[in-house]
Amino acid sequence: MFNKRGLFCHAKPAPAKRTMFRIFLTFARIGLMLFGGGNVVLPVAQKQLEGLVKPKQLCEFYAVARSLPGIVAPNFAALAGYKLGRLPGALAAVLGLVLPPVALIVLLAAGFDSIIYLKFVQSIFWGIGIGVVMLIFMGVQDIWETSVEDRFSFILFFAAFVMLAGFRVPPSAIVMMAIMFAVAMQMKSEEGAK
């Protein structure tokens, strides 16, 4: 291949086909790394889906997945999988995310009672706990960078934090209020632009 100046250059490799099997395998890798549950799905998925889905979209999928009823990680997988391959992609992503950990849990369940009290196993769980805290922190940092963009969003965040931490308002109510405020502010800014 030659570029505009007539110099030889390497052709860019063709993007990998987003077959349902590739989507399944990608989310199977994510599922096997989800120590700590749905809270760590965002940083793990960002690494695995790099170049396939924009980081801002992944943060949006995570926010929606946290807001929906059900388990966060499969909700996230369904949204990201749909982006990659519509309905078949969503199904492949959810199956890929869920099947490997379920198989691992079934295998471990048989001998769990006999190994849980071993110091070695307890050390493994302690190490996993530290890693999970770091992954959650990374996910919060990514969401913060894409969500808290201006003074209004910071005030909204602070008010939501106070309601949740100080007054124990249910998270679903806080999400609904945040949505209503965001829509109202968007409508107000559009009226001001006219």
GIMO-V907514 format. One line per field, one symbol per residue. ss: DSSP state (2 for helix, 1 for strand, 0 for the rest). A space follows every 10 residues. Layout:
# GIMO-V907514
ss->???
This chain:
# GIMO-V907514
ss->0100000100 0000000002 2222222222 2200002222 2222222200 0000222222 2222222000 0222222222 2222222222 2222222222 2222222222 2222200022 2222222222 2222222222 2222222000 2222222222 2222222000 2222222222 2222222222 2220
